[in-house]
Structures are given as C-alpha cells and as structure tokens.
Amino acid sequence: MRYLTALRAVLGAVLFSAATQAYAAPCLIFVHGKQTDTNTYTSYTAARNYWVNGSNDFIRTATKNFATDFYVVGYNGTRPYWESQSAGEVANEIVAATNGVADGGGNSCSTTYAQGGTFWIVAHSMGSTITDWILGNNDASDPNYNYNGPYDTVAQRVSMAITLGGAHRGSEGADAVCGNSSWGCNWVGSWIQDCDDATYWLRSANDVQVKTYASAPAKNIYLTGGYEAIFGASACLSGEDDGVVQYASIFACGGSAGTSYNNSNVCNNSNKQEVSGFFNLDASHEDHSDERDDSDSDTRRQVPDGIWTCSGSPCSPNTIVQSSMTSAEFISILY
C-alpha cells in the first residue's frame, strides 16, 4: 500500500497552532500563471476561470467542494514577475486575504492572521516565480527587500507554498518564444506567442532567473508538476516536462536550468536552486494546463525525496503511487 508520509510531521508546525496544537484547515490563496492579456488583473471572473475547464474546477476540488476557505489573486500576467502589477499586486492581495478582506468574488479567509489563521499559497507556473521573489526578498538582508510591496508581511503570515509546474528556473519554452533556442524551436515558438516582457523574464538564462535576484525563501515551498509531454513543444524541452516547463525548473534544481531529468533522477531536496526552502512532493501525468484545471485524473509518481511512502518506507523514485488523482485532489489530501 502507498500512503502519504504523515503530513503533520513532514510539514510540521504549519499544520498546527503552536499555542494549542489544535488543527485547523488553512485558507488557500491561489496565484495564477502567466497571461497574454491583462484580463486576470482587471477581472475577477478571468482570474477565477483560470482554474476552471468546463465542469472541472481546481479550486472546488482543492477546497473539498468549497468547505475550505480560499481567496483568488489576480495580477497582471503580462508583466515581469518582479514588477508592481505582478509581485507587488500579489503581495498586497495576500496581505489583504490574511486580514479577512474578500476577493472580487466575495471569497474570504474567515479566520484572520490576527485571530490565528493559517494560510497556504497555491501557485501555478509564473505564480511560482512570483512566490519565490516575494518570499526571497522579505528580509532587510535580501537583495530586493520589499521591492514594491509588503513582502515581509507576506512571509510572516503565510505558512508555506505549494507550486504546480513552477517556472522556478525559467522555461526553455520561453527561450524558444524569444528566439534563444535552436532554429526549429525558435520557429515553433514564434507561432505560439510573442516574446512579451513577462516571457522575456521567464527565460532559463541566469540573468533573468529569480534565484539571481532573491535569497532562499522565508517559508518552505513544496514542489509538484507534470510529466505529460505536449507533441512538438516538448521536443524543445530537456528531459521530462509538462509541455511548457522542464523538470529542472519545476523542481527548482541547482546547476543548469537545461539539465535533463526524469522521475528517477530529478534533483533531491539537497540540490535546489537555493540552499534551503525547496522540497519535492511528487510528479503527475498532467500537462501544464491540466495541472491547474483539474481536468486529467491520471497517475502520480514518486520523485527523489518525495512525500509518498510504501509499506512504511519512502517509495522508490518513479513508483506509481496513485493511479488516478489530479493535482487538485492531491492538494486536498494535504490538510
């Protein structure tokens, strides 16, 4: 039998009140990924629909049919991850959520930070990069401390973050869109979208990567992502990938962002882009879109230092640990 490691031990105090040891479900704060227009910044409906595909609804599933409090963040996904309308907006909205302010759809965290509430960030794609930036620039010793928002307050109030298909080390897909890959990949990329400012800053080159401009995250960031390739696009990505982001980035690996990894050998928790703060969960047979819209209930596999156990011991990397489970369902069993 395959089980999740005892999460209350693995995730530690984030699941409990330090004073009472009484468990309470966290309020989930959802941060979407990159956009080609400003709709999610100007429209709550667009930000909410990012997580929906037809009758499939990531937020509904992750919150156990809305039994858990949640807040949906909207920001300008066409801007670089570090700008005021992206990271600044996200930081301000997270603080608002922890104060009990409602999002554009009237959803709010019923227990505020002042009342002892617990808050988890759930971020997809570029939302993960923004999370790295905020949590890695929360202290006066960090390179971009409180650059355009209350990063220190966010780091104080959130307990942890879970990232889905995170572009922690940039995307080789963005390299192709911006003409920095092979001729064939550049040609394919030119048909996908323009190299806008957000895409430029999501390339895999070190001069744009968040690790160059931030320290280790103040709160732990837990990593999961997909290994379902997308025909054509995945040929331009190294190793396993979700069709948009390669494993070296999804799992925040140190070394080259273009290293070819799979479920058996992707970097463990001791070989991340920062010396601390990044931890593997597992991998899902989902593509980049599936990860955030609850539309593909498929296999999940263990990765090195992953969270699943088999007969009381950590499952071997690449072991199938679930035969049919979306990432939204996975998050719902973490609390």
C-alpha positions as CSV (number, residue, x, y, z in Angstrom):
1,M,0.0,0.0,0.0
2,R,1.1,3.5,-0.8
3,Y,0.4,6.4,1.6
4,L,1.4,9.9,2.1
5,T,4.1,10.4,4.7
6,A,2.5,11.6,7.9
7,L,2.0,15.1,6.7
8,R,1.7,16.6,10.1
9,A,5.2,15.5,10.7
10,V,6.5,16.3,7.3
11,L,5.0,19.8,7.1
12,G,5.5,20.4,10.8
13,A,4.1,23.3,12.6
14,V,2.4,24.8,9.5
15,L,-0.5,22.5,10.2
16,F,-0.9,23.3,13.8
17,S,-1.4,26.2,16.2
18,A,1.8,26.5,18.2
19,A,-0.1,27.5,21.2
20,T,-2.9,25.0,21.3
21,Q,-1.7,22.2,18.9
22,A,-5.3,22.3,17.6
23,Y,-5.5,21.6,13.9
24,A,-7.4,24.0,11.6
25,A,-7.6,23.8,7.8
26,P,-5.6,26.5,6.1
27,C,-7.1,29.2,3.9
28,L,-5.8,28.6,0.4
29,I,-4.6,31.6,-1.6
30,F,-4.5,30.8,-5.3
31,V,-2.0,32.6,-7.6
32,H,-2.3,32.0,-11.3
33,G,0.3,31.9,-14.0
34,K,1.4,33.9,-17.0
35,Q,-1.1,35.6,-19.3
36,T,-1.1,37.0,-22.8
37,D,-3.5,39.8,-21.8
38,T,-4.4,41.8,-18.7
39,N,-7.8,40.2,-18.1
40,T,-6.9,38.5,-14.8
41,Y,-5.7,41.8,-13.5
42,T,-8.8,43.7,-14.3
43,S,-11.5,41.0,-14.0
44,Y,-12.1,38.7,-11.0
45,T,-14.0,36.3,-13.3
46,A,-11.0,35.9,-15.6
47,A,-8.7,35.2,-12.5
48,R,-11.2,32.6,-11.2
49,N,-11.8,31.0,-14.6
50,Y,-8.0,30.4,-14.9
51,W,-8.6,27.4,-12.5
52,V,-11.6,26.0,-14.5
53,N,-12.0,23.8,-17.5
54,G,-15.7,23.2,-18.4
55,S,-17.2,21.3,-15.4
56,N,-13.7,20.8,-13.9
57,D,-12.8,23.2,-11.2
58,F,-9.4,23.0,-9.5
59,I,-10.4,25.3,-6.6
60,R,-13.6,23.4,-5.9
61,T,-11.7,20.1,-5.7
62,A,-8.7,21.5,-3.7
63,T,-11.1,23.1,-1.2
64,K,-13.1,19.9,-0.8
65,N,-16.2,21.3,-2.5
66,F,-15.6,24.8,-1.1
67,A,-15.6,23.5,2.5
68,T,-12.2,25.2,3.0
69,D,-11.8,29.0,2.8
70,F,-10.0,30.4,-0.2
71,Y,-9.0,33.6,-1.9
72,V,-8.3,34.1,-5.6
73,V,-5.5,36.5,-6.5
74,G,-5.5,38.4,-9.8
75,Y,-2.4,40.2,-11.2
76,N,-1.0,41.5,-14.5
77,G,0.4,38.3,-16.0
78,T,1.9,40.2,-19.0
79,R,4.4,42.0,-16.8
80,P,7.8,40.6,-15.4
81,Y,7.4,38.6,-12.2
82,W,9.2,41.4,-10.2
83,E,7.1,44.4,-11.2
84,S,4.5,46.2,-9.1
85,Q,1.5,44.9,-11.1
86,S,2.7,41.4,-10.7
87,A,4.7,40.7,-7.5
88,G,3.6,44.0,-5.8
89,E,-0.1,43.2,-6.6
90,V,0.2,39.6,-5.4
91,A,1.9,40.6,-2.1
92,N,-0.7,43.2,-1.4
93,E,-3.6,40.8,-2.1
94,I,-2.1,38.1,0.1
95,V,-1.9,40.5,3.0
96,A,-5.5,41.6,2.3
97,A,-6.5,37.9,2.3
98,T,-4.8,37.4,5.7
99,N,-6.7,40.4,7.0
100,G,-10.1,38.8,6.0
101,V,-10.7,41.0,3.0
102,A,-12.8,39.4,0.4
103,D,-11.6,38.8,-3.2
104,G,-13.5,40.0,-6.2
105,G,-15.9,37.1,-5.9
106,G,-16.7,37.6,-2.2
107,N,-14.5,34.7,-1.0
108,S,-12.5,35.4,2.2
109,C,-10.4,33.7,4.9
110,S,-12.8,33.6,7.8
111,T,-10.1,33.4,10.4
112,T,-7.6,36.3,10.0
113,Y,-3.9,36.3,10.8
114,A,-4.6,38.3,14.0
115,Q,-7.1,35.6,15.0
116,G,-4.6,32.8,14.5
117,G,-5.5,31.8,10.9
118,T,-3.2,29.6,8.7
119,F,-2.6,30.5,5.1
120,W,-1.1,28.5,2.2
121,I,-0.2,29.8,-1.2
122,V,-1.1,27.6,-4.1
123,A,0.7,28.9,-7.2
124,H,0.9,27.7,-10.9
125,S,3.6,28.5,-13.4
126,M,4.7,32.1,-13.3
127,G,2.8,32.4,-10.0
128,S,5.5,30.2,-8.6
129,T,8.3,32.6,-9.7
130,I,6.4,35.5,-8.1
131,T,6.2,33.4,-4.9
132,D,10.0,32.8,-5.0
133,W,10.6,36.5,-5.5
134,I,8.3,37.6,-2.6
135,L,9.5,35.0,-0.1
136,G,13.1,35.5,-1.1
137,N,13.0,39.3,-0.6
138,N,11.3,39.6,2.7
139,D,14.3,40.4,4.9
140,A,16.4,43.6,5.0
141,S,19.5,41.5,4.1
142,D,17.8,40.2,0.9
143,P,18.8,41.8,-2.5
144,N,15.4,43.3,-3.2
145,Y,13.8,43.7,0.2
146,N,10.2,44.8,0.0
147,Y,10.9,46.0,-3.6
148,N,7.3,47.1,-4.4
149,G,5.1,45.5,-1.7
150,P,4.9,44.2,1.9
151,Y,7.0,41.1,1.2
152,D,8.0,40.9,4.9
153,T,4.3,40.8,6.0
154,V,3.6,38.0,3.5
155,A,6.5,35.9,4.7
156,Q,5.4,36.4,8.3
157,R,1.8,35.4,7.7
158,V,1.9,32.5,5.2
159,S,2.9,29.1,6.4
160,M,4.0,27.6,3.2
161,A,3.6,27.5,-0.6
162,I,2.7,24.7,-3.0
163,T,3.8,25.2,-6.6
164,L,2.4,23.4,-9.7
165,G,4.5,23.4,-12.8
166,G,6.5,26.2,-11.4
167,A,8.9,28.2,-13.6
168,H,11.4,28.4,-10.7
169,R,14.4,28.3,-13.1
170,G,12.6,29.7,-16.2
171,S,11.2,27.8,-19.1
172,E,13.0,26.5,-22.2
173,G,9.7,27.1,-23.9
174,A,10.2,30.9,-23.2
175,D,13.7,30.6,-24.6
176,A,12.2,29.4,-27.9
177,V,9.5,32.1,-28.0
178,C,12.2,34.7,-27.5
179,G,14.5,33.2,-30.2
180,N,17.1,31.8,-27.8
181,S,16.8,28.1,-28.7
182,S,17.5,26.1,-31.8
183,W,16.3,27.2,-35.2
184,G,13.4,24.7,-35.3
185,C,12.3,25.5,-31.7
186,N,12.5,29.2,-32.3
187,W,10.3,28.8,-35.4
188,V,7.7,26.8,-33.4
189,G,7.9,29.3,-30.5
190,S,7.2,32.2,-32.9
191,W,3.9,30.7,-33.7
192,I,2.9,30.2,-30.1
193,Q,3.1,33.8,-28.8
194,D,5.1,37.0,-28.8
195,C,8.2,37.5,-26.6
196,D,6.4,39.9,-24.3
197,D,8.1,41.3,-21.1
198,A,6.8,38.5,-18.9
199,T,8.0,35.8,-21.3
200,Y,11.5,37.5,-21.6
201,W,11.8,37.3,-17.8
202,L,10.8,33.7,-17.8
203,R,13.7,32.5,-19.9
204,S,16.1,30.0,-18.5
205,A,19.2,32.3,-18.7
206,N,20.7,33.2,-15.3
207,D,20.5,36.9,-16.0
208,V,16.7,36.8,-15.7
209,Q,16.1,34.0,-13.2
210,V,14.6,34.8,-9.8
211,K,17.4,33.0,-8.0
212,T,19.8,35.7,-9.2
213,Y,17.7,38.4,-7.5
214,A,16.3,36.7,-4.4
215,S,17.5,34.7,-1.4
216,A,16.3,31.4,-0.1
217,P,12.5,31.6,0.6
218,A,11.5,32.6,4.1
219,K,8.8,29.8,4.2
220,N,9.1,26.4,2.6
221,I,8.0,25.9,-1.0
222,Y,6.7,22.4,-1.9
223,L,7.1,21.3,-5.5
224,T,5.0,19.2,-7.8
225,G,4.4,19.2,-11.6
226,G,3.6,17.3,-14.7
227,Y,5.4,14.9,-16.9
228,E,2.8,14.6,-19.7
229,A,4.5,15.9,-22.8
230,I,2.9,18.1,-25.5
231,F,3.6,17.0,-29.0
232,G,6.0,19.3,-30.7
233,A,6.6,21.7,-27.8
234,S,8.2,19.1,-25.5
235,A,10.8,18.4,-28.2
236,C,12.3,21.7,-27.3
237,L,12.5,21.0,-23.5
238,S,15.1,19.0,-21.6
239,G,14.1,15.7,-20.0
240,E,10.7,15.2,-18.5
241,D,8.4,18.2,-18.8
242,D,4.8,19.4,-18.9
243,G,5.0,20.7,-22.4
244,V,5.9,24.2,-21.2
245,V,8.3,23.9,-18.3
246,Q,11.2,21.4,-17.9
247,Y,11.8,19.4,-14.7
248,A,14.9,21.3,-13.8
249,S,12.7,24.3,-13.3
250,I,9.6,22.6,-11.9
251,F,11.7,21.1,-9.2
252,A,13.8,24.2,-8.6
253,C,17.1,22.3,-9.3
254,G,20.5,23.8,-8.8
255,G,23.1,23.7,-11.6
256,S,22.0,24.2,-15.2
257,A,18.3,25.0,-15.9
258,G,18.6,22.8,-19.0
259,T,19.7,19.6,-17.3
260,S,17.7,16.6,-18.5
261,Y,15.9,14.9,-15.6
262,N,13.2,12.3,-15.1
263,N,11.2,10.9,-12.2
264,S,14.0,8.7,-11.1
265,N,16.8,11.3,-11.0
266,V,15.4,14.8,-10.7
267,C,17.2,16.8,-8.0
268,N,16.5,15.9,-4.4
269,N,16.0,18.3,-1.6
270,S,19.7,18.9,-1.1
271,N,20.3,20.1,-4.6
272,K,18.0,23.0,-5.1
273,Q,18.4,26.5,-6.6
274,E,18.8,27.8,-3.0
275,V,20.5,26.3,0.0
276,S,17.2,25.8,1.8
277,G,13.4,26.2,1.4
278,F,12.5,23.9,-1.5
279,F,11.1,20.4,-1.1
280,N,9.8,17.7,-3.5
281,L,6.3,16.4,-3.3
282,D,5.6,14.2,-6.3
283,A,5.0,14.2,-10.1
284,S,1.8,13.9,-12.0
285,H,0.9,12.7,-15.5
286,E,-0.6,16.1,-16.4
287,D,0.4,18.7,-18.9
288,H,0.9,22.4,-18.0
289,S,-2.8,23.2,-18.4
290,D,-4.0,20.1,-16.7
291,E,-2.0,20.9,-13.6
292,R,-4.3,23.9,-12.8
293,D,-7.7,23.0,-14.1
294,D,-8.5,19.5,-12.6
295,S,-9.2,18.0,-15.9
296,D,-6.9,15.0,-16.1
297,S,-7.1,12.4,-13.3
298,D,-4.1,10.2,-14.1
299,T,-1.1,8.6,-12.5
300,R,1.1,10.2,-9.9
301,R,4.7,9.1,-9.3
302,Q,7.2,9.3,-6.5
303,V,10.3,11.5,-7.1
304,P,13.6,11.6,-5.1
305,D,12.8,12.8,-1.5
306,G,9.1,12.8,-2.5
307,I,6.3,12.6,0.0
308,W,4.9,9.1,-0.6
309,T,5.7,6.0,1.5
310,C,5.3,2.3,0.6
311,S,5.0,-0.2,3.4
312,G,6.3,2.3,5.9
313,S,9.3,3.5,4.0
314,P,9.8,6.1,1.2
315,C,8.6,4.8,-2.1
316,S,11.4,4.3,-4.7
317,P,11.6,7.2,-7.3
318,N,9.3,6.6,-10.3
319,T,7.0,4.3,-8.4
320,I,3.3,4.8,-9.4
321,V,1.8,6.0,-6.1
322,Q,-1.7,6.8,-7.4
323,S,-3.4,5.5,-10.5
324,S,-6.0,8.3,-10.8
325,M,-5.5,11.6,-9.0
326,T,-5.4,15.2,-10.2
327,S,-3.1,17.8,-8.6
328,A,-6.2,19.5,-7.1
329,E,-7.2,16.2,-5.4
330,F,-3.6,15.8,-4.2
331,I,-3.7,19.2,-2.5
332,S,-7.0,18.4,-0.9
333,I,-5.4,15.5,1.0
334,L,-2.5,17.6,2.3
335,Y,-4.6,19.1,5.1
